[in-house]
């Protein structure tokens, strides 16, 4: 329930979310598009070098045969043309990782001729060239641009070229899946001397000529994709991203069932905790919908809709951080042992939570803009990733401290049991990401993306299911203060619950005001110890607006509150017609 000070406090949440949204809106517009399996664009030779794509090709099965429905080869095919006649052709290179790294590292030499010679120095020994190395078997290079309407000059067998394309690379690796790297470079080989040189356009053109390219990378035979049932789910996907479509479909179905149930629950039980959780769940559902839509489109055309993917990631960030806020609020005892949180606690919470959200945004932007796609590191192997993991661990320690403080002042056995189970399950949610990030360092990049995506989404989905069960109307009333909306004197009750309350009694007997009833020592304490009666907020709430206990037995958990009035009978408990304590 909202208390009288809650609107002012929740303003911090609204302002924080607005600030993060503005930050995201400013940053997302500048984010580059992710690499697609269908590449189109223009390469101007004055750039000298352009990296196009890194794509994981699947392992070629032994029974695989080219041009059949069982074809598991990888294919790179397309068209590369130009409206300008090149004096000599430049180069398109398709290289595996071992060959690519040194080639890529030598591209920045100030002398472009020297850079070209160093880039192709080792490749000359293994790459096929009709004029310079006719006995080599590695077919890694193509001279571009190709003449419009004709095959590239290096394609000597039309049957090996995908129809409608000017060139085709067939990738076969029967041992393991592997990343391959596609790039263009303004270098050409002198067929007379077999030396590599920089294509200096200023010697031949007044303006830098442009090369238009349309390249597709796939796992499977593009001529037989309709014959294989599994091709539509794997065809355009790099090996490290295969099966993500099925993963998003599973989570979509789960959230499609959860969201209507939670909306039904929040209508029955209108409280800030359930509303905030509903918002978090809906944000995650929207995120999954956007990412699924992008992935389905990507499976169809190899491009997808990158704006939808970015928005899906944004909603996912908001969902996870808002869920963490719910955990921190419950750890503070909100709606468990107290009905409101002090202003200072709200300010402290926002001062820590909002920067944590901002760091998450920083990590996302950094991962899309600064992490080199050539490298095999993931987002949690960068300094923003380390910072996020450190902040998450700090938030976990803070969560445990707040939970310990709440349990220290709660004496209802039922609520203590709830807090123990809540703390254990929440601790698993907090700690899983640092552990998985550490494990992922030792996992091959070909499997790492799917591992991180699968575990993080599964852990979040499980956490939402557990929280949904805890907040379900039929169960939450047993240990959460969510059932009512009008409680008189709640501020006093919250203050009353902050510390144990002690009522002293004589060790022998207690007498009613008229002296006709006595209470024996119901603890059978031979040492006449002082009896301590502990009162908690949930005990007081079951008594109505008065602090006195009614004649009935209270709800489970905790000691029953006692009111003594200078020798008068205990209200509703002892007096004429009352009961003795056995």
C-alpha positions, 0 to 999 in steps of 0.5 A: 500500500502507498503511505503518505510519504510514498509519492515523494519517494517514488519520485526518485524512481521515476526521475532515475528511470527518466534519466536512464532513458534519456541517456540511452536515447542519446547513446543508442542513436550512435550505436553501430549496427550489428554484423548481419549474415547478409552484407551490403555496402560500399568500399572506397579504396582510400579507406585502404582496409575494411573488415566486413564480418566474422562468421562461425561456420559449423563442422562439416559432417562426414556424410555431407555431400555437396548439392544435396539436402545433407549439405553442411558446408559453409558458403560465402557468395555474392556480387562485387561490382563498380561503376569505375574501371579499375586499372588493376584489381584490389583484393577480397580476403576470406581467412580463417583465424590462424591466417587472419591475425597476422594479416590484420595486425600488419594493416596499419603500417604508414607505408601502404606498400610495405603494409601490403607486402607484410599482410600477404607475406605468409599468405603467399606461401599457402594461397592459390594463385594461377600466376604465382602459386598454382600448386597451393590448395587454399583458395582464400582470395578474390580479385575485385571488382568483378565485371558486371554480369560476369563471374569474377576472374578467379572463378573458373568453374561456373558450376561451383558458383551459386546462381546469381552470384559472381563468386563463391567460397565453399568452407569445409572443416570436418574437425571443428567449427571455426570462425572465418573473417571477411575483409577488403583491402586496397592491395594488388599483386603484380603477376609479373613480379608476384609482389604486393603493392598498394592501389594508390587511386591518385595515380589513376582516378581524380576521386577515390573509386567505390566498390559496391558489394552484396555478400551473403554468409550461410551454414548450408547449401543456398541451392537446397535450403528448402529441402532441409527441415532444420535449415531455416533455423540455422541457415543465416546464423553464425555457429555461435548464435545458432539455436538462439531462435528456439531459445527466445521462442521458449522464453516467449511462451513462458512469459506469455503464460506468466504475464496475464497471470500476474496482471490478474494477481495485481488486480486482486492485490493492489500494492506497490510491491506487486505493481513494481514486480508486474512492471519488471515482468512486463518489461522482460516480456517486451524485451523477449518479444522484440528480440524474438521478432528481430531473430525471426526476421534475421532467420528469414533474410540474414539481416533482421531489425537491429533497432528492435534488438537494441530496444529489446536489450534496453528493456532487458536492462530496465527489467533486471535492474528494477527486479534488483530494486524489488529484492533490496526493498523486500530485504529492507523489510518493506511490506514484510515487517514495515509498511513504509521506508524512511526518506533517508533509506529511499535516498540512499537506495536511489543514490546507489541503484541509479548509478548501478543502472547507469553502469549497466548502460555504459557496459552495453554501449561499450560492448557495441562500440569499443570491443573489437569484433576481431577479439574473442572476448565477451562483455564481461572481459572488459573493464566496464564488465568487471565494474558491473560484476563488482557492483553486482557483488557489492549490491549482493553484500548490501542486500545480505546486510539489509536482510540480516538487519530486518531478521534481527528485529523480526520475531515472527517464526513464520516471517523469519522462515519466509525471509530465510527462503527469500534470502537464499533464493535471492542470493543465488540470483545475485551470485550466478552472473559473476560465477558464470562470467568467470566460467565463460572465460575458459569456454570457447568463443564458439559456445560462449555467447549461447552459454551466457545467453541461455544461463542469464535468461534462464536464471532471470526467468526462474527468479520471476517465477519464484517471485510470482509465487511468493507474491501470489494473493493466496500466499502473500498474506501469510507473511507479507503486509499486502492485504489491506489499504487502510490501517490506522496508526501504521507509523506508530506500528512501524516504530513499535516494531523496530525493537523487541518489547518486554513486559515484566511480570511477577514470577509467581502470579498475576491477579486480575483487578477483582482478585478472583483469578490467578495465573500460574507460572506457565513456563514452569521456571524454577528460577523465577526468570523474567518472562519476555513477550515479543510483539511484532507488526503482524501480531498487532495487525491481527488485533484491529486498530487497538493494541490489546489482544482479542479473546481468540488466538492470533494468527500463527507466528510470534508471541501474542501482544499483551496489555497490562493496565495497573492491576487490571485484567488483560483485555480479552484474555484474563478477567471475568470469563477469561482463560488461564494460561496453561 
